[in-house]
Amino acid sequence: MSWLNALSDLDGRGIPAVLVTVAATDGSAPREAGTKMVVTPDDTIGTIGGGTLEFRAIEIARHMLGTKQGPSLRKFPLGPSMGQCCGGTMTLLFEPQRPDLFTVALFGAGHVGKAVVQVLSALPCRIRWFDPRPDEFPDHVPPGVSVEVTNAPEREIAGLPDDAWILVMSHSHALDLGITAKALQENRFAYVGLIGSETKRARFVKRFRELGLDEQQIARLTCPIGIDGVNGKHPGEIAIATAAQLLRLREGARQTLRVVDESAA
C-alpha cells in the first residue's frame, strides 16, 4: 500500500498517524530525499532505511501522537551515536495526520440539547451525549452520537479526551455548576461552554471562586454560548449559533513548524 493510500485509509477509519519524510540528506545516507514512512500507534507502513534511525523516528512519531505537537523538522547525524556508520546526516519531516474529527461532550438532553445534536451530527465530530434521564433521549440518534445515561454526569469529565469540546445545558443549575466546575478544574479541554445569560455567568463565577477555582481556570468559561449577533432563544437558533462558534474557534487554531537539531541533544 502506498503512503498516500495508507493515509486515506487511516483517515477514513479515524486512526491518527504521522507521515515521516526524508526532507534532505547530506553525505552518505540509507535512503534518498522524498522517502516516506507512515507511523500509527500500532503499525508502520514503508521504511526510511531501518536501523537505529528508523527506530528513533518511530519513537518520536508515536510520542507526537500522544500530544498536540504540530509538524517538526529534525536533523539526525548518522554516526556512532545513532549506531550507524554512514557518516552523513538526514533531516526528517514529521507531519501528524489527525482525522478531522473532534469530540463534543454534551450534557443535557432537553430541547436545546436535542437541537444541538441534530446540528452537530452533520459535522465531522463524535458526540457523547450525557443525561441522567433515559426517557429524554430520542429513540433514534444520528450516526456518531453515543447516548450515555449517568446519575453523576460530572464524573464523566475525567474520561473525556484532552481536546474535547464541552457543552453544558442540563435541566438543573446544580448539575450545570458541578459539571462546569469539574471541566474548568481539569484545565485541559478545547472549550467549556455553558448555556445561559450574563447573569447566570456572574452567579456561577461567584460560586466557582468559592469552590477554589482560580481566575485562569474561570477565564476558560464560555457563557453565554454561540457566536455574537445571534440572540434568538429558539433551540434551533441556539444550536446553529453554538455550532458556528465551535467551527470558528477550531478554524482559528494554527499549527507552527518546529525545527529540532537532534545532534545538539
C-alpha positions as CSV (number, residue, x, y, z in Angstrom):
1,M,0.0,0.0,0.0
2,S,1.4,3.4,-0.9
3,W,1.8,6.1,1.8
4,L,-1.0,8.2,0.2
5,N,-3.4,5.3,0.1
6,A,-2.4,4.4,3.7
7,L,-3.2,7.9,5.0
8,S,-6.5,7.9,3.2
9,D,-7.5,4.6,4.7
10,L,-6.4,5.6,8.2
11,D,-8.3,8.9,7.9
12,G,-11.4,7.1,6.9
13,R,-11.1,4.8,9.9
14,G,-10.4,7.7,12.3
15,I,-6.8,6.4,13.1
16,P,-4.2,9.1,13.7
17,A,-0.8,8.8,12.1
18,V,2.5,10.6,11.5
19,L,3.9,11.0,8.0
20,V,7.7,10.8,8.2
21,T,9.5,12.2,5.2
22,V,13.2,12.3,4.4
23,A,13.4,16.0,3.8
24,A,17.1,16.2,3.0
25,T,20.3,14.3,3.2
26,D,24.0,15.3,3.4
27,G,26.7,12.8,2.6
28,S,26.1,9.1,2.8
29,A,22.5,8.1,3.9
30,P,20.5,4.9,3.7
31,R,17.6,6.5,1.7
32,E,17.1,9.4,-0.6
33,A,15.2,12.6,0.0
34,G,11.5,12.2,-0.6
35,T,11.3,8.7,1.0
36,K,8.3,8.4,3.3
37,M,7.1,6.2,6.1
38,V,3.7,6.2,7.9
39,V,3.6,5.6,11.6
40,T,0.5,4.8,13.5
41,P,0.1,3.9,17.2
42,D,0.4,0.2,16.4
43,D,2.0,-0.1,13.0
44,T,4.4,1.3,10.4
45,I,4.0,1.4,6.6
46,G,7.1,1.9,4.5
47,T,10.6,2.5,5.7
48,I,13.2,5.3,5.8
49,G,16.2,2.9,5.9
50,G,15.8,0.8,9.0
51,G,18.3,0.6,11.9
52,T,18.5,3.0,14.9
53,L,17.5,6.0,12.9
54,E,14.2,4.4,11.9
55,F,13.6,3.2,15.5
56,R,14.2,6.7,16.8
57,A,11.9,8.2,14.1
58,I,9.1,5.8,15.1
59,E,9.6,6.6,18.8
60,I,9.3,10.3,18.1
61,A,6.3,9.9,15.8
62,R,4.4,7.9,18.4
63,H,5.2,10.4,21.1
64,M,3.7,13.1,18.8
65,L,0.5,11.1,18.5
66,G,0.1,11.3,22.2
67,T,0.5,15.1,22.3
68,K,-0.8,18.1,20.4
69,Q,2.5,18.7,18.6
70,G,2.5,20.1,15.2
71,P,4.9,19.4,12.3
72,S,8.6,19.4,13.1
73,L,11.9,19.1,11.2
74,R,14.6,17.0,13.0
75,K,18.2,16.6,11.9
76,F,20.0,13.3,12.6
77,P,23.7,12.7,12.4
78,L,24.3,9.2,11.0
79,G,27.3,8.4,13.2
80,P,28.2,6.2,16.3
81,S,25.6,8.0,18.4
82,M,22.9,6.6,16.1
83,G,24.6,3.2,15.8
84,Q,25.1,3.8,12.1
85,C,28.3,4.2,10.1
86,C,27.0,6.2,7.1
87,G,28.7,9.3,8.3
88,G,26.2,11.7,6.7
89,T,23.1,13.4,8.1
90,M,19.4,13.0,7.4
91,T,16.7,15.6,8.0
92,L,13.3,14.2,8.7
93,L,10.0,16.0,8.5
94,F,7.4,14.7,10.9
95,E,3.8,15.6,10.0
96,P,1.0,14.5,12.3
97,Q,-2.1,13.4,10.4
98,R,-5.0,13.6,12.8
99,P,-8.5,12.7,11.5
100,D,-10.6,15.8,11.2
101,L,-13.0,14.6,13.9
102,F,-13.5,16.4,17.2
103,T,-15.2,15.1,20.3
104,V,-18.1,17.0,21.7
105,A,-19.3,16.1,25.2
106,L,-22.9,17.4,25.5
107,F,-24.5,17.4,28.9
108,G,-28.3,17.7,28.7
109,A,-31.0,16.1,26.6
110,G,-33.6,18.8,26.8
111,H,-35.0,20.8,23.8
112,V,-31.8,22.7,23.2
113,G,-29.6,19.6,23.6
114,K,-31.7,17.7,21.0
115,A,-31.3,20.6,18.6
116,V,-27.6,20.9,19.2
117,V,-27.2,17.1,18.4
118,Q,-29.1,17.5,15.2
119,V,-26.9,20.3,14.0
120,L,-23.5,18.9,15.2
121,S,-24.2,15.4,13.9
122,A,-23.9,16.8,10.4
123,L,-20.3,17.9,11.2
124,P,-17.1,15.8,11.4
125,C,-17.4,15.2,15.1
126,R,-18.1,12.5,17.6
127,I,-20.8,13.4,20.2
128,R,-21.0,11.9,23.6
129,W,-24.4,12.8,25.0
130,F,-25.0,12.6,28.7
131,D,-28.1,12.9,30.8
132,P,-29.5,11.1,33.9
133,R,-32.9,10.8,32.4
134,P,-33.1,7.9,30.0
135,D,-36.6,8.9,28.7
136,E,-35.4,12.2,27.5
137,F,-33.2,10.7,24.7
138,P,-34.9,10.2,21.3
139,D,-35.5,6.6,20.1
140,H,-33.0,7.1,17.3
141,V,-29.9,9.2,17.3
142,P,-27.7,10.2,14.3
143,P,-24.5,8.2,13.5
144,G,-21.6,9.3,15.5
145,V,-23.7,10.0,18.6
146,S,-23.4,7.9,21.7
147,V,-26.1,8.2,24.4
148,E,-24.8,7.8,27.9
149,V,-27.2,7.7,30.9
150,T,-25.5,8.6,34.1
151,N,-26.6,9.7,37.5
152,A,-23.3,11.6,38.1
153,P,-22.5,13.5,34.9
154,E,-19.7,15.4,36.5
155,R,-17.8,12.1,37.0
156,E,-17.8,11.6,33.2
157,I,-15.5,14.5,32.7
158,A,-12.4,12.5,33.8
159,G,-12.8,10.1,31.0
160,L,-13.0,12.6,28.2
161,P,-10.1,13.3,25.8
162,D,-7.9,16.3,26.4
163,D,-9.1,18.1,23.3
164,A,-12.8,17.6,23.9
165,W,-15.3,20.4,23.5
166,I,-17.7,20.6,26.5
167,L,-21.3,21.9,26.2
168,V,-23.3,22.1,29.4
169,M,-27.1,22.6,29.2
170,S,-28.7,20.2,31.7
171,H,-32.1,20.6,33.3
172,S,-30.6,21.6,36.7
173,H,-28.5,24.6,37.7
174,A,-26.9,22.4,40.4
175,L,-25.8,19.9,37.7
176,D,-24.6,22.6,35.4
177,L,-22.5,24.0,38.2
178,G,-20.9,20.7,39.2
179,I,-20.2,19.7,35.6
180,T,-18.8,23.0,34.5
181,A,-16.6,23.4,37.7
182,K,-15.1,20.0,37.1
183,A,-14.4,20.7,33.4
184,L,-12.7,24.0,34.3
185,Q,-10.7,22.4,37.1
186,E,-9.3,19.8,34.6
187,N,-7.9,22.7,32.6
188,R,-7.3,20.6,29.5
189,F,-10.3,21.0,27.2
190,A,-10.5,22.9,24.0
191,Y,-13.8,24.6,25.0
192,V,-16.1,24.7,28.0
193,G,-19.4,26.2,27.1
194,L,-22.3,26.8,29.5
195,I,-25.8,27.8,28.3
196,G,-27.2,30.8,30.0
197,S,-27.2,34.6,30.3
198,E,-24.6,37.1,31.6
199,T,-26.5,37.0,34.9
200,K,-26.1,33.2,35.1
201,R,-22.4,33.6,34.3
202,A,-21.9,36.1,37.1
203,R,-23.7,33.8,39.6
204,F,-21.6,30.8,38.5
205,V,-18.3,32.7,38.6
206,K,-19.0,33.7,42.2
207,R,-19.6,30.0,43.1
208,F,-16.5,28.9,41.2
209,R,-14.4,31.2,43.3
210,E,-16.0,29.9,46.4
211,L,-15.1,26.4,45.2
212,G,-11.5,27.4,44.8
213,L,-11.1,27.8,41.1
214,D,-8.5,30.3,40.1
215,E,-9.1,33.2,37.7
216,Q,-7.2,31.5,34.9
217,Q,-9.5,28.5,35.1
218,I,-12.6,30.6,35.3
219,A,-11.5,32.6,32.2
220,R,-11.8,29.5,30.1
221,L,-15.5,29.5,30.5
222,T,-17.7,30.5,27.6
223,C,-21.1,31.7,28.7
224,P,-23.3,32.7,27.0
225,I,-22.6,30.3,24.2
226,G,-22.9,31.0,20.5
227,I,-21.5,33.5,18.0
228,D,-22.1,37.2,18.6
229,G,-25.1,38.7,16.9
230,V,-27.4,35.7,17.2
231,N,-29.7,36.4,20.1
232,G,-32.7,34.2,19.4
233,K,-33.9,31.8,22.1
234,H,-35.4,29.1,19.8
235,P,-33.5,25.8,20.3
236,G,-32.6,25.7,16.6
237,E,-31.2,29.2,16.7
238,I,-29.1,28.4,19.7
239,A,-27.9,25.2,18.2
240,I,-26.8,26.8,14.9
241,A,-25.1,29.7,16.7
242,T,-23.2,27.3,19.0
243,A,-22.1,25.1,16.1
244,A,-20.8,28.2,14.3
245,Q,-18.9,29.3,17.4
246,L,-17.2,25.9,17.7
247,L,-16.3,25.8,14.0
248,R,-14.9,29.4,14.1
249,L,-12.7,28.6,17.2
250,R,-11.4,25.4,15.6
251,E,-10.6,27.2,12.4
252,G,-8.6,29.8,14.4
253,A,-6.2,27.1,15.7
254,R,-2.9,27.3,13.9
255,Q,0.0,24.9,13.9
256,T,3.6,26.1,13.6
257,L,6.6,24.2,12.4
258,R,9.4,23.5,15.0
259,V,13.0,22.8,13.9
260,V,15.0,20.5,16.1
261,D,18.6,19.5,15.7
262,E,19.0,16.1,17.2
263,S,22.8,16.4,17.0
264,A,22.6,19.1,19.7
265,A,20.6,16.9,22.1
